[in-house]
């Protein structure tokens, strides 16, 4: 069994505003598309039930389909390369 050495330069989490903006970029088109597709068939349901159905579809869609490629695409912006000065 191999053990990895700890990273001497741990990666900091992205700035909160970047995470919020990227989440919005994923959520807005997803919810707009789902509302466009699902509004007619769900129109007769009460608001709480429509919201429940929409969220049950949207959350896994975001977690497994939308956000992973979006995070990969935005990685350079989320985690800009830091230059370390080692004293030389």
C-alpha positions in Angstrom: 0.0 0.0 0.0 1.4 3.4 -1.0 1.1 6.5 1.1 1.1 9.9 -0.6 3.2 12.6 0.9 1.2 15.6 2.2 1.0 18.5 -0.3 3.4 21.2 1.0 1.2 23.8 -0.7 -2.4 22.9 0.0 -5.0 24.3 -2.3 -7.2 26.9 -0.8 -10.9 26.8 -1.6 -12.1 29.2 -4.3 -13.3 32.7 -3.3 -16.9 32.5 -2.2 -18.2 35.0 -4.9 -16.7 32.7 -7.6 -18.4 29.7 -6.2 -21.7 31.6 -6.0 -21.4 32.9 -9.5 -20.5 29.5 -10.9 -23.4 27.9 -9.1 -25.8 30.6 -10.6 -24.3 29.9 -14.1 -25.3 26.2 -13.6 -28.6 26.8 -11.9 -30.2 29.5 -14.1 -30.2 27.6 -17.4 -31.1 24.3 -15.7 -34.1 25.7 -13.9 -35.2 27.7 -16.9 -35.1 24.6 -19.1 -36.9 22.4 -16.6 -39.6 25.0 -16.1 -40.1 25.3 -19.8 -40.4 21.5 -20.2 -42.3 20.7 -17.0 -44.6 23.7 -16.5 -47.4 22.4 -18.8 -47.6 18.9 -17.4 -47.3 20.1 -13.8 -49.6 23.2 -14.1 -52.5 21.5 -12.3 -50.4 20.5 -9.2 -50.2 22.7 -6.1 -47.2 25.0 -5.9 -45.5 22.9 -3.2 -45.8 19.7 -5.2 -44.5 21.4 -8.4 -41.5 22.8 -6.4 -40.8 19.3 -4.9 -40.9 17.6 -8.4 -38.7 20.3 -9.9 -36.1 20.1 -7.0 -36.0 16.3 -7.1 -35.1 16.5 -10.8 -32.9 19.6 -10.6 -30.6 18.7 -7.7 -29.2 15.4 -9.1 -29.0 16.9 -12.6 -26.9 19.8 -11.2 -24.7 17.5 -9.0 -24.0 14.8 -11.6 -24.5 16.4 -15.0 -24.2 20.2 -15.0 -21.7 21.2 -12.3 -18.8 18.7 -12.9 -18.0 19.9 -16.4 -18.7 23.5 -15.4 -16.2 23.1 -12.5 -13.6 21.6 -14.9 -14.2 24.4 -17.4 -13.9 27.1 -14.7 -10.9 25.5 -12.8 -8.3 28.0 -14.0 -10.6 30.9 -12.8 -11.5 29.2 -9.6 -8.0 28.1 -8.7 -5.5 30.5 -10.3 -1.9 29.4 -10.3 0.0 30.8 -7.4 3.6 31.5 -7.7 5.6 30.5 -4.7 8.9 32.2 -3.7 11.2 29.6 -2.1 13.8 32.1 -0.9 16.2 31.9 -3.9 
